[in-house]
């Protein structure tokens, strides 16, 4: 079964740090771009970060640049999000997601969609 | 950064009715790099549509996507009870995806 399982969430004080993990199983983890997406309580989805298959490219939403670091260990089939200098506005459910590539043979282009998601882990930043 | 605006914010419909959800981009979305997701309370999102109009694996054909450039639409031809949820559009600007944005969501509720 294809699965993503997040862990590492919890309650942390403003300015503190947390490291989220996402364990992948049932597919060749090293073949996929991966992503972190978060959802603040009662709010919509917000993309946080992406990482290429080999970890050589990483991209972040502006609000977390310089504070969060996405990484992966393909030998352990795991994705990580190191979160430093946490703020109240980082409070959210954090999801990891797999980016699947869909090839359009006619247009010779790849489309992408987040086709597998974890169940989410909750991060609460509060004093 | 491309901003996606979804409308309406809430859609009140009855089972069996047709739902039309709009997603408008602040600038043209390259090569229809747009996807749609469904999210039910307490659950992770589910991919419905990629490439603006292609259904993901296992998605019923009552769901369809259309549009290009700055205007995109998700249509649910006949609402089933399990379709009442929040729907998000997402654009990613390039292939493979580097940065991306989600729309604010449209809630489809039972009238």
Interface residues (C-beta under 8 A of the other chain):
Chain A: X33 X35 X37 X44 X45 X46 X47 X50 X52 X57 X59 X61 X62 X95 X99 X100 X101 X102 X104 X107 X109 X110 X111 X112 X113 X114 X115 X117 X118 X119 X120
Chain B: X1 X31 X32 X33 X35 X37 X39 X44 X45 X46 X47 X49 X50 X51 X54 X56 X57 X86 X88 X90 X92 X95 X96 X97 X98 X99 X100 X101 X102 X103 X104 X105
